[in-house]
Amino acid sequence: MGQMRVGIHVVSGLWLLGLTLSSVAQPFSQGPGAASSAYAAQNDSLSAAQVAKRLQEKNAQRAAALGQFNGTRVYRMRYTGFPSDREAEMVVNVTYRAPDTKTFSVVSQNGSKFIQDRVFKKLLEGEQEALNEENRRNTALTSDNYEFTSAGYESTPEGNQYVLNLLPRTKNKFLYRGKIWVDAKDFAVVRIEGEPAKNPSFWIKKTEVRHRYVKVNDFWLPAENHTESVIRLGGRAVLSIEYKDYKITKSTPLRGSETAREGSK
């Protein structure tokens, strides 16, 4: 019974990775500095539909520009509840090659063997599955998959950002409802907060997900994902993925940028 309760988080984790991939496959670029006051005044009146349209267009351009990158991930999971607490960690080196190839090399792992084999490794398997063209299309941040409405406009130290509400058009467990923060200058997603459009398991009462992105050369790639699930019969599981040590090894120039190139450092 205890193993079942831990194992059900595989489903939640797979949803998380599917969501992450829809962003990884569409890297984000951003120019230096915050937007000017004049620029902000010009763009804060854009409708949610206009922001979503520009976001989709820019995502397509950035996805086409990114050819290959390497990076390291640290997976951590802690489960508290019946019959006992469990935790584990796994470090993985990752190589991505456009448009749909990703290879993983496990560097180290420790803690609960069950979590290592039945959660972390299942996450990697699910990520490979999510890379196929149909899954990427069905989970992308597009008007085909979501209804976008305005939730405000914020000024931050990193620049001005549109905030959009997301309402999934279908009850797909790889889609989510929540909010995204979109850079007002380059129309790149910089933060996501949400929950699954469809509960990934009867045993999971509630799941909350947060994503944050970081600039790497001319692209924005995942920096941190955090998923917290509450179990219907008691217990809580926290899954986090830290992304670091990125190196863009192949890319083509983006419009307005001279830094993207093959073999960039």
N, C-alpha and C positions, 0 to 999 in steps of 0.2 A: 504494500500500500504506500509506504514511504517513497519507494523508487518511482511508483507511478506518479506521485504528486510532483516529484522533481522533474520527471521525464516530460510532463505535459508542457513544460516551458520550452521544449524544442520547437513546438508549433509557434509560440510567441516569438522565439528567436528567429525562426525562418521568416516570419513576416517582417521583422526588423531588417534582416539582411536584404529581403526583396525591395523594401523601401529604400534602403541605402543604395542599392545598385541602380535604381532609377535615377539617382543623383550622381553616382560615380560615372555612369555612362554618359552624363551630360555635364562635363566640368564647367566651372564658372570662372570667368575672368573679371578682373576689376582694376580700374585705374587708380593711381595714387591719390591720397588725400580725400577729405570730405567734399561734398558738393558745395558749390558756392550758393550764397543766398539767392542770387538771381536765378540760378539753375533750379533751386528748390521751389521758388515761387512759380516757375514755369511748369514744373512737372507734378506738383502736389495735387493738381486738378485732374490728372488722368483717371479715367474710370478703371474699375477692376478688370473689365474686359480688355481695355487697352494695355494695362500692365501685363496681364496674362498673355496677350498676343506677343508683346515684345519679349517677354520671358521665354516663350517657346521658340521664337526666332533666334534669340541669342544662344539658347541652349543648343540648338541645332548647329550653329556656327562653331561653338566651343567643342562640341562632341567631335565634329569633323577635324578640328585642329589638333586634338590630343591623340598621338599615336601610341605612346608607351610610357609607363612609369613603373618605378619600383618603390616599395615602402614596407614598413613593419607595423604589425598590429599586436596589441596586447588585449586578449579576451579575459575578462574577469566575471565570475558569477558567484553570488552568495545566496544561499537559500536558508531561511530560518522558519522552523515549524516542525510539525510531527513527521517522522519520529525523532529526528535529530537535525542539527544545523549541518550544512555542507557548504564547501566553497572550493574553488579551483581557479587556476590561471593557466593560460596558454599563450605563447609568443609565436607569431607566424610571420615569415617573410612572404611578400606578395609581389608578383609581377603581372601587370595588366598590359595586354596588347590589343589595340583596337581591331575590329569593333566588339569582339565577343570572346576573347581568350583571357583566362586568368589562371595562373599557376600558384600553388601554395607550398611552402616548405616549413614544417614545424620545427622551431628552434629549441623550444623547451616547454614542458608542461608539468604541473604539480597540483597536489590537492586531490579532491574526489575523483576517483577513476570513472565513476558513473557519469559525472558531469563532463569529464574530458571526452568520453566515448559517445555519450548519448545526447550531448548538447553541443559542445564546441565543434566536434567533427561533423555533426549533422548540419550545423550552420554553414560550414564550408561546402558540403554537398549541395545544400539548398542554394547557395550563392552561384554555384556552377549552373544549376538548372535555371536560375533567374536571368542568366546572361543571354538566353536565346532571344531571337528577334521578337517573337510574339509576346513573351513575358515582359520584355523591355517596353514594348509599345503599350501593353495593357496596364503598366504601372507608372508610366511617365506622367509628369505634371503638365497635362494638356487639357484642353477644353473637351476633348472626347471622354476623358475619365473623370473630370471634376467640374463642378460649378464654382466659380470664383466670385466672391463679394468683398467689398471693401470693409476693412476693420480699422482703418486709420492710417496715419502718416507720422513717422517718428524721426527726430533728429538725434543721432548718436555720435560718439567720438569717432566712429568708423565711417560715418557718412549718413546721409538721409536714406530712409527706408520706407517702402510701402509695406503695409501689413494687410494680408488677404486671408479671409476665411475660406476654407476648403470644404466642399460638400461632395462626397463621392457619388457618382451617378449609378454605380452598381455596388452590391454588397460583396465585394471581392476582399478577401482577408489580407491581400497585399496592398490594398488602398487604405486610406486613412481619412479621418475628419479632424480638423484642427486649424492651425494657422501657419503661414509662412511669412518670413520677413525677406523682402526683395530689395536689393540695392537699387537706389533710384537713379544712379548714373549708368550702370552697366547691366541692369536687369538680371542680376544673379542672386539666387537664393543663398542667404547667409545663415538662416536659422529656421528650424522646423519644430513645432510642438504639436502632438496629436495623439490619437488613439485609433485602433483598428476600426475600419468600416464595418467589419464583421468579427464578432468574438471568435478568436482562433480555437477556442476549446470550451466545452461546457464547464470544465474544472476551473477555468480562469474567470474570476469575478470582474476584474478591471485591469486594464493595461494602459500605462502612460509612457509615451516615447518622446525623447528630446534629441535633437541633432544640432550639431554646430559644425561650421565649415571654416577652413583656413586657406589663405592665399599661398600658393606655391608657384613661383614664377608668374606666369600670366593666367593661371588657373586657380579655381577654388575647388578643393577636394575635402572629403570628410575629415574632421579632426576628432570628434568624439560623438559617440552614440550612447544613450542611456535609456534602458527599458526597465520599468518596475511593474511587476505583476502581483496582484492580490489573489490568493487562491480561495475558491468558494468555500472549502471545508477548513480553512485556516492556513496560515503560512504566507510568506512573502518571498519573492525572488527578485533580485536585482542583477541585471546583466549589463555590463558596460564594455565598450570597445574603444580603445585608444589607438589613434592612427598617428604615426610619426615617421621620421627619417625618409620623407618623400624625396625622390629624385626623378625629374622628368628627363627621359632618355630619348624621346622622339616626339617632335611636334612640328607644326607648320605655323607660319606667322599669322597672328590675328590682326584684323584691321585696326590700325592705330597703335600697333605694338611691333617693336623690333627685337624683342628678347626671345620670342619663341623660335626654336630652331632644332634641328636634329642634333642629338648629343648634347643638349643644353645641360649646364651644371647648376 
